[in-house]
């Protein structure tokens, strides 16, 4: 076994005589020889210093020479990470330098081949409600091939994109914790992330200030959110032409329109409304729940707070709606005018069927 004290003495004597020796030729670097562009790989190297000094290493990555660094004791390995940006075959070599600046020879090269994987975006993205508060995303693999994995990105309302989850499947469930937002699915090929061609959304569709007449007024008392835009539209209810489109109507549940209380009511109540004028038909059945604010969470479908109408005695009034087709919306009544027999309201409609998330 070598005596460190004796080695140190030899080093001092050699240094005094100006005969310090450089590091020996490093071993051939050790690491992956088959690589993918854009991915970081680790390579190790080692050398012996005759005077048992620590050394630093410099790598030649096949034409691109790196910086000095990666110090290691004599006889111990140093490790460095490298990313190949371009496909090709590269002879990788390393050399060592001690604290006096003495250089070793370059090591014998390690031949490394880097390839580029064909890449492309995920296709045919779709989103549906998995439960009334979670979503199921699905997509098809890129035509170019199967990626290493997919990154599902979620941007909540008012926020920025962040990784929601990573998966090797082409479908996943996500719990947005009560928030709505936008989704993107990135395909990862090696170190490259391919942006999708589609963006999915659970953001509710807003309908700005809209006037809706009371049932006995001369205007249109019904409102619905027709596909595909899902923007609120008012409808006449004097015949059954709009029977499939009206999701609620405004009434005081008596003859005339003098109030003083109005209601947002389920359309199937209209033919029997004391106000009259609505023919029998397959009018929609809508449920309502009164809310503390327009951002208030909607209760689950089986909750006892759901009713066939929502009371409007003063403004603002906030009501959640659940349609017969299991769509959810929030209605905000901002003004009630008994003399004009109408109300002004805003709505937010969730276009994902069965999803009761309406943050906006």
Secondary structure, 3 states (H helix, E strand, C coil): CCCHHHHHHHHHHHHHCCCCCCECCCCCCEECCEEECCCEEEEEEECCECCCCCEEEEEECCCCECCCEEEECCCCEEEEEEECCCCEEEEEEEEEEECCCCECCCCCCEEEEEECCCCCCCEEEEEEECCCCCEEEEEECCCCCCCCEEEEEEEECCCCCEEEEEECCCEEEECCCCCCEEEEEEEEECCEEECCCCCEECCCEEEEEEEEEECCCCCCCEEECCCCCCCCEEECCCCHHHCCCCCEEEECCCCCCCCCCEEEECHHHHHHCCCCCCCCCCCCCCEEEEECCCCCCCCCCCCCCCECEEEECCCCEEEEEECCCCCEEEEEEEEEECCCCEEEEEEEECCCCCCCCCCC
